[in-house]
Amino acid sequence: MAVLGSDAAGANSAMFVHHSGDLLGPSHLEWPFGRVDIDDDDLRETAYEIFFTSCRASPGFGGRTPLTYIGVSEGAEAGGPGGRAPGSTVVPTSRLKRALGLKSRRQSPKRVPAMAPGAGSGGVLSPVKNRRPFTTAELMRQQMRVSEQSDGRLRKALMRILVGQMGRRSETIILPLELLRQLKPSEFNDAHEYHEWQRRHLRVLELGLLTHPSIPLDRSNSSAQKLKEIIRAGELKPIDTGKNSEILRVLCNSVVTLAWRTSNGSPTDICHWVDGFPINLHLYISLLQACFDTKDETMVIEEVDEILELMKKTWTTLGINRSVHNVCFTWVLFQQFVTTGQIEQDLLGAALTLLSEVANDAKKATDDSLYFKILSSALASMQSWAERWLLDYHESFKKGPAGLIENVLPLALSAAKILDGGPEVASCLSEEQSDSLYGRVDAYIRSSARNAFAKSLLKSQILEHKTLDSIAGDGEIGTAEILIVLAKETEDLAKKEKENFSPVLKKWHPVCAGVAAASLHNCYGVVLKQYLNNFSELTKDTAMVLQTAGKLEKLLVQMAVEDSADCEDGGKGIIREMIPYESESIMMGLFKSWIDGRMSTVGEHVSKAKDTETWNPKSKSEPHAQSAAELVRLAREMVDQFFEMPVNVTDDMVQHLTDGLDAQFQGYIAFVSSCGTKQSYIPSLPPLTRCNQGNRFLKAVRKVVPCHAFAEHPNTVPPNGDNFGTGNHHQPRPSTSRGTQRLYIRLNTLYYLLSQLNTIHKTIRCHHQSHQPPRRFPTASSHFDLARATINAATHHVAEVAAYRLIFHDSNAVFYEGLYIDLVSESRIRPALRALKQNLALLGAIMSERAREGAVREIMKASFDAFLMVLLAGGRERAFQREDVETVKEDFRALTQLFLACGWDVVTEEVVEREAEVVKGVLELMGEPTDQLVEDFSVLACESSGLIMSNFGGQQRVPMPPTTGRWNRVDPNTILRVICHRNDKTANGFLKKNFQMARRK
């Protein structure tokens, strides 16, 4: 008798959980019969109720003579006659199990159902002699994990239903409706249990009569509408099922009307309440799951014959026939094989045996569209699962039980043949296979060979993070040693194919080993071709690879020829697929110029860098462009490989190498320095105008700036980092833009290239000297002179552009556009200094130590130029009085001190003084009286124009000096600009009289 318990698994599901013992990978199996909105426990209990009701007249289900038994396992465990030792396999007593090739369950001492009362921990287990034997109904209850309480309620309800009508057929009973009528809340533990029980039966009625009816239902059907309303009401609270309940009366009328419908309106003696697809199959498969042992899910219980015979009684109620049963039982066996980890091949073999009967059924059911829908769905799922492993059978069956492929392959082919054949299918696999099956096996062989080869590539670390299909576009395919190992692994794959798989595949494919050999041959050929494409000259390693490839090719060709000996064409077709490696001719053809080939690779990298370089640092410790590091790496490798060549290195060859590298470095340096000019960041000079006079200018400013802004201390900084009185459009921008940071990386890159060129130059001289005879010495000429000169010019240019971008673009809001706007005291240099200090700190974090000096010096120059432009070309928003000069000088001293105190000792006081000389001269001009400025300007303007000052009369005007942009204190245009920004009556009158300058608005 089957060991009973409540821990069995295996409910219907669209996706099964991965089993820890899965030998073929994830046991994902698509559920083929559609989905129903009900959980597995409710489905299983409903199936048991239908089963019990259908079998109520049978012994053990309420019949007069209960069917009792003691299973085979109990007899064996008892140690009586016929008993077997624990762990052995008994001959199955079930006729069905014998027919399907299923073994009986394995024995274990822990499976004894009971012990003698006096047995101790060290005693011998023995069955209880006087215990009550189980009935078939009790076996089924425990197999389906139904509680005794639920079973008792069901039996009680059936007794009430059948009072006075014992001859009533089960297919005329609408079971959920009758149970709702007969069982009351008092028969349950609590109201919640009763409500859940009632909701389950209402849900079953909805699925069987409304959602999945066997006869199409009109949406406007009034009974359906009423039933739906009652079901929705029952979701919230239990419906009243008392004798006088109106809702129960409406429920009964609606359910009976819907269940007794027919397609043509003619009378019927069978109600249709749960025979629609797919709810009927879900219930029936739930019943079939009870055929498996709850203690060993891979085993079918010995009582399967009796159980299946009783299940036939549910066919009428569920709308099942023998053909559908065969499909469902085949599926259940196959599903159990998959979900239990594919360890019990008997289940797979049983499913394969049943497929022959399914195929015979398919021949006869030519007009049953629903049957073919069920059949095709089940077979498609089985075929999909099987083919997932057959397409990679080298890996799938590597660790599986011996001979597993012998069952999986016929299963896939049988399913495919039934699906392809439709109603005209022929199921006997012993007949000659059709072309479609031959092609399918051919595809399995080729796909598995490719997959196995790809795994060997990954194992050899040739295609890390790549696929076999990506080889054709990839030029980096590992080393010679890897190719040699790969050839050995390919040879092992071919032998494994011939010894392990070809004997099985030969039944369906006459040249299976030849096809596998051809596939492996072509796969290795692809990798070999890509490997050889990386070599422009024959080396020892390349020769070893080609020799190994030639040996592999001979082995694979021999394997294909032997396997094709009995073919009509003698294997010519397979041999034609094997594209020759031509190892010998390739070895003779690898005499291309080595230097020119490698130089082309470097040139391609430089060209690629122009399109892909983003000027992000390679790392924090290597703050230069990655493309530069790659360029240096290629150059070093080229130099090292050059001197490793087994040739006599001459001065001309060395010069040819260094000239080529010098040209490539110059090209890359030109690319690094192509970052624009500083002029693109310097704003254009505004037109010269004369200031408004006195208080009128201040009043105009006060109209824009709130009065409270003038009450603040001029050096007070608001919380947001800006000065009061500068306006929202002058917010400080202390951070360096990404564009400027990329310029820093360009500078780092140039200094990195300079240091690496020196290192490469030393390496070349050292190697060259070692290759010269003792009496000769390498020439004293230096290499890479042109590249070094190009780097020196490029570093100055890039540093200059970066500095002017930082000052005039990144810091524009707090410098040129924010300094001394409207009133000097209200918009001083403090925000600009703060932003500049933060920017210099960021510069120090980004730039290498060697690159900082030139960069900081250029930033200082740019900031001084910006300061001069504020003073001399500040536009209409700036005006200075003579009293402002001390404030401006103080700000400029703070600016110079910032560079002296930046902390890297990159700018000396001498350099600062030299660069600040022009600014200090302009500041001296700003401190002079207006009359003196006018006089100096007049003299210098006349001298620059070639005129004599004494010749000017009272009505003559001083000529307008040209704007050169080279500010200094003796430049007339510089003095004129100081006058234009002087806010007093004398300057205003002079500018109006001599140049008719417009007044600022």
Sequence and secondary structure as in RCSB ss.txt:
>XXXX:A:sequence
MAVLGSDAAGANSAMFVHHSGDLLGPSHLEWPFGRVDIDDDDLRETAYEIFFTSCRASPGFGGRTPLTYIGVSEG
AEAGGPGGRAPGSTVVPTSRLKRALGLKSRRQSPKRVPAMAPGAGSGGVLSPVKNRRPFTTAELMRQQMRVSEQS
DGRLRKALMRILVGQMGRRSETIILPLELLRQLKPSEFNDAHEYHEWQRRHLRVLELGLLTHPSIPLDRSNSSAQ
KLKEIIRAGELKPIDTGKNSEILRVLCNSVVTLAWRTSNGSPTDICHWVDGFPINLHLYISLLQACFDTKDETMV
IEEVDEILELMKKTWTTLGINRSVHNVCFTWVLFQQFVTTGQIEQDLLGAALTLLSEVANDAKKATDDSLYFKIL
SSALASMQSWAERWLLDYHESFKKGPAGLIENVLPLALSAAKILDGGPEVASCLSEEQSDSLYGRVDAYIRSSAR
NAFAKSLLKSQILEHKTLDSIAGDGEIGTAEILIVLAKETEDLAKKEKENFSPVLKKWHPVCAGVAAASLHNCYG
VVLKQYLNNFSELTKDTAMVLQTAGKLEKLLVQMAVEDSADCEDGGKGIIREMIPYESESIMMGLFKSWIDGRMS
TVGEHVSKAKDTETWNPKSKSEPHAQSAAELVRLAREMVDQFFEMPVNVTDDMVQHLTDGLDAQFQGYIAFVSSC
GTKQSYIPSLPPLTRCNQGNRFLKAVRKVVPCHAFAEHPNTVPPNGDNFGTGNHHQPRPSTSRGTQRLYIRLNTL
YYLLSQLNTIHKTIRCHHQSHQPPRRFPTASSHFDLARATINAATHHVAEVAAYRLIFHDSNAVFYEGLYIDLVS
ESRIRPALRALKQNLALLGAIMSERAREGAVREIMKASFDAFLMVLLAGGRERAFQREDVETVKEDFRALTQLFL
ACGWDVVTEEVVEREAEVVKGVLELMGEPTDQLVEDFSVLACESSGLIMSNFGGQQRVPMPPTTGRWNRVDPNTI
LRVICHRNDKTANGFLKKNFQMARRK
>XXXX:A:secstr
     S       SS    TT SSS       S   SS HHHHHHHHHHHHHHHTTTSTTTTSSS  EE  HHHH
HHHT TT   TT B     HHHHHHT    B  GGG     TT  TTS     TT   EEHHHHHHHHTT  HHH
HHHHHHHHHHHTTT TT  GGG  HHHHHHHH  GGGSSSHHHHHHHHHHHHHHHIIIIIIS SS   TT HHHH
HHHHHHHHHHHS    STT HHHHHHHHHHHHHHT  SSS   SS  SS STTHHHHHHHHHHGGGB SS TTSB
 TTHHHHHHHHGGGHHHHT  HHHHHHHHHHHHHHHHHHTTS  HHHHHHHHHHHHHHHHHHHH SS HHHHHHH
HHHHHHHHHHHHHHHTTHHHHTSSS TTHHHHHHHHHHHHHHHHHHGGG    TTS   HHHHHHHHHHHHHHHH
HHHHHHHHHTTSSTT  GGGGGG      HHHHHHHHHHHHHHHHHIIIIIHHHHTTT TTHHHHHHHHHHHHHH
HHHHHHHTT SB  HHHHHHHHHHHHHHHHHHHHHHHHTTTSTTTTHHHHHHS    HHHHHHH B  HHHHHHH
HHHHHHHHHHHH    BS SSS SBHHHHHHHHHHHHHHHHHHHSSS   HHHHHHHHHHHHHHHHHHHHHHH S
  GGGTS       B   HHHHHHHHHHHS HHHHHS TT   TTS  TTS GGG    S  HHHHHHHHHHHHH
HHHHHHHHHHHHHHHHHHHHHS TT       S HHHHHHHHHHHHHHHHHHHHHIIIIITTTTTTTTTT S GG
GS SHHHHHHHHHHHHHHHHHS HHHHHHHHHHHHHHHHHHHHHHHHS  TT  B GGGHHHHHHHHHHHHHHHH
TSSS  S HHHHHHHHHHHHHHHHHHHS HHHHHHHHHHHHHHHHT  GGG  SS         S   TT HHHH
HHHHHTB SHHHHHHHHHHH   B  
